[in-house]
């Protein structure tokens, strides 16, 4: 599903010798986004990582370029596999919280674990979802529509209400 192009660092270093390094970096960004749906969903963060490298090129600090390129590669790889929170899942898939909870309970949406969140001194666990699976679902909205149709069919057959689903 989601795959990061190999050796981003070496490809970034090769862009320095290009006549238009910024254009070459934009092409590399496009290649990363084409191969990873989870990176496409995190486009602002991806652009920010590559912007650091472009800024270093513009400052002509060639001594730091290799270290920055390596750092960008590590961060892009980590970003492509970082799981999504429930809020991100709802935004990306355009679903309600009730749908997310119901589909998680019945196994259609798989949690990959939990993260510990600290908000105003209160610590609590938040479920997280696989970036690859959410990326795939965002590329296949017909799957979400099919789930909704199935739920509606079940509701009409059993005479249940939406409130019954969320309990």
ROGUDO-224022 format. One record per residue (C-alpha): y, z, x; residue in three letters. Coordinates in steps of 0.05 Angstrom, whole numbers, padded with zeros to 5 digits, always signed. Each point is the difference from the previous one (the first is absolute). Last residue first. Layout:
# residues N
YZXala;...
//
This chain:
# residues 167
+00047+00444-00488unk;+00037-00064+00016unk;-00047-00044-00040unk;+00006+00042-00063unk;+00075-00007+00001unk;-00007-00076-00002unk;-00036+00007-00067unk;-00074-00006-00014unk;-00030-00039-00058unk;-00064-00012+00038unk;-00001-00075-00006unk;+00076-00007+00003unk;+00006+00044+00061unk;-00058-00034+00036unk;+00032-00069-00012unk;+00067+00026+00025unk;-00032+00028+00063unk;-00036-00066+00013unk;+00064-00039-00010unk;+00037+00047+00047unk;-00054-00007+00053unk;+00002-00076-00009unk;+00076+00001+00009unk;-00007+00041+00064unk;-00051-00050+00026unk;+00045-00059-00020unk;+00053+00031+00046unk;-00040-00025+00060unk;+00047+00002+00060unk;+00022+00071-00017unk;-00074+00018-00009unk;-00015-00025+00071unk;+00057+00040+00029unk;-00023+00062-00038unk;-00070-00010+00028unk;+00024-00011+00071unk;+00048+00059-00002unk;-00054+00048-00024unk;+00028+00053-00046unk;+00029+00069+00012unk;-00006+00065-00039unk;+00056+00051+00009unk;-00015+00071+00023unk;+00052+00055-00008unk;+00044+00043+00044unk;+00061+00032-00030unk;+00058+00014+00048unk;+00047-00046-00035unk;-00051-00057+00003unk;-00057+00001+00050unk;-00052-00054-00012unk;-00071+00004+00026unk;-00035-00066-00004unk;-00061-00016-00041unk;-00061-00045+00006unk;-00019-00072-00008unk;+00009+00000-00075unk;-00035-00057-00035unk;+00031-00035-00060unk;-00054-00027-00047unk;-00040+00064+00005unk;+00005+00029-00070unk;+00044+00057+00022unk;+00045-00044+00043unk;+00008-00050-00057unk;+00020+00055-00047unk;+00049+00031+00049unk;+00032-00066+00018unk;+00004-00022-00073unk;+00033+00066-00019unk;+00050-00007+00057unk;+00020-00068-00027unk;-00014-00065+00036unk;+00044-00051+00034unk;-00049-00010+00057unk;+00049+00012+00056unk;+00042+00052-00035unk;-00059+00040-00028unk;-00036-00004+00067unk;+00063+00022+00038unk;+00007+00061-00046unk;-00074+00017+00008unk;+00006-00002+00076unk;-00023-00060+00041unk;-00046+00003+00060unk;+00021-00019+00071unk;-00044-00057+00024unk;+00053-00054+00012unk;+00050+00052+00024unk;-00046+00025+00055unk;-00010-00071+00026unk;+00075-00014-00004unk;+00015+00065+00036unk;-00048-00014+00057unk;+00026-00071+00009unk;+00073+00023-00003unk;-00015+00052+00054unk;-00032-00052+00045unk;+00060-00046-00009unk;+00047+00058+00014unk;-00036+00018+00065unk;+00000-00073+00022unk;+00074-00009-00018unk;+00025+00062+00037unk;+00011-00032+00069unk;+00026-00063-00033unk;+00061+00035-00026unk;+00036-00064-00019unk;+00042+00036-00053unk;-00018-00057-00048unk;-00073+00005+00019unk;+00002+00075-00014unk;+00031-00012-00068unk;-00054-00051-00016unk;-00053+00052+00017unk;+00031+00053-00044unk;+00008-00052-00055unk;-00076-00011+00001unk;-00012+00071-00022unk;+00055-00002-00053unk;-00027-00065-00029unk;-00068+00031-00008unk;+00030+00061-00035unk;+00039-00043-00049unk;-00062-00043-00013unk;-00047+00057-00021unk;-00035-00037-00056unk;-00007-00061+00045unk;-00033+00046+00052unk;-00052+00021-00052unk;-00014-00073-00015unk;-00017-00013+00073unk;-00014-00068+00030unk;+00060-00037-00027unk;+00046+00059+00015unk;-00021+00001+00073unk;+00009-00076+00006unk;+00070+00005-00032unk;+00019+00055+00050unk;-00024-00045+00057unk;+00043-00057-00028unk;+00060+00047-00003unk;-00015+00019+00072unk;+00001-00074+00021unk;+00067-00010-00036unk;+00029+00060+00037unk;-00026-00026+00066unk;+00035-00067-00006unk;-00013-00038+00065unk;-00066+00038+00006unk;-00011+00039+00065unk;+00012+00067-00034unk;-00047-00019-00057unk;-00059+00007+00047unk;+00012+00076+00004unk;-00006+00004-00076unk;-00065-00040+00002unk;-00027+00048+00052unk;+00019+00060-00042unk;-00027-00030-00065unk;-00068-00004+00033unk;-00044-00015-00060unk;+00029-00017-00068unk;-00006+00059-00048unk;-00053-00006-00053unk;-00001+00019-00073unk;-00056-00026-00044unk;
//
